[in-house]
């Protein structure tokens, strides 16, 4: 160091520390513009080919013979019965899965107990098992030669080839959606606010209503939305346990299959357009909830 320089050597930052930090995360990537646009165009083309084009083809086939023919197909008693059964099944499945999903997520994230990993594996079981296999399991349990056949016959209770079997099959398939949406969210938020509420004298119900539920409401609604979408579109498990009884045990997907197998393509595509319309409504709600859910998570990060 020169004699005239009286600076403290410890105060002089090293050369690495004097480097300017990266101002933007995009600077870390620095892909060529042609590569970025190529990937964007490829993604849009794939989505158009796999999603938009089939939807347009369904709508074109549904209205190919005019609006009156489309409306007649939807006014058919079997189509109305299938729609009512689909909405009834979703109306039963969604609240049940919401309650039990919330309770399961609470148990997994707030308590330490033996067998937690087994419980998590069982939660993911409907994702790993084919829906047809799930329907066959219900047949082994509640069929005429099943484990509970004598008990059901004694009390004259019918599960298979009736609405209870459809509800049970749909419950099994859709159970993981709510709980799998809540577990990561509740683990990320932690239990600090809940412990603070209890330490201030809040009851369990007050803590849940004023602290827990506001923090997880968007995640809960998002899981409920996914559960409802899967409940309305489920085919495999419901097909095994329904019996395909027209006007009684046919949901919308099963009714579409019957119409198509009977070479009534216009009616099949008309009912399929109705199911696609329900899916589009679900998609719009999904985008809205994702935006609200993302804002809630950002606020949670700022608080913690």
C-alpha positions, 0 to 999 in steps of 0.5 A: 500500500502506498505510504500516503494511503491511510485506508484500513486494509480491512475496510477495503472490500475484496474484488469479488465483493465489489462485483455488481449483483445480478439485477434480473433473474433473466440475466442468468439464462441469456438464451438467444431470442430465437430459442425463446420464441421457438419454445413459445411457438412449439408450446402454443402449437402443442396446446392447440393440437392437443386441446383447442383442436379437439374442442373445436371438433367436438363443438363442430360435430355437436352443432353440425346438424343445427342448433335445434338438433343439439337442443333436442339431444340435451332435452332427451330424458336420458340426457337430463337424468345423466346430467342430474346424476352427475351434478348430484354426485359432485354435490355429495362428493365435494363437501365430503372430500372438503371436510375429510381432506381438511381434517386429514391435512390438519392431522398430517401437518399439525401432529406427529404420530406413528404411521404418518408415512403410511397415511401419506401413501394411502392418500396417494393410492387413488393416483396410483391405482387405475380407476377400473381397479378401484371399481373392481374392488368395490365389486369385491366388497359390495357385489352379490358374492362380496364380503358384505353381500349377506349384510346388505341383503339382510337390510335390503341395501343396494350399493352396486348398480345404484347411486351409492356405488357411483358416489363411493367410486367417485369419492375414492377417485377424488379424495386426494385432490383437496388434501394434496392441495392443503398439505404443502400450503399448511406446512409452508405456513406453519402453526405460529399464528395458531399457537399465538391465538391459543396462547391468547385464549382463543378456543379451537373453533375460534382459532380455526375460523379466524386464523386457519381458515383465512390462511388456507381458504384459497388452497381449499377452494382450489382443491375443491375445484379440482375435485369437482372437475374430476367428479363430473368427468370420472368414467372408469370406476363409475363404469364398473359399478353403475350397470349402465342403466339408462335414466338411473345410473348413467352419468354424462360420460357413460351416456356419451359412450352409449350414444356413440356406441349406438352410432348416434354421433350428433347426440353424443357430441352434443352431450359431450359439448355440455360436458366440455362447457362444464370443463371450461367453466371449471377452467375459468374458475381455476385461473381465477383461484390460481391468481387469488391463491398466488396473491395469498401465498405472496402475502403469507411470504411477506408476513413470515 
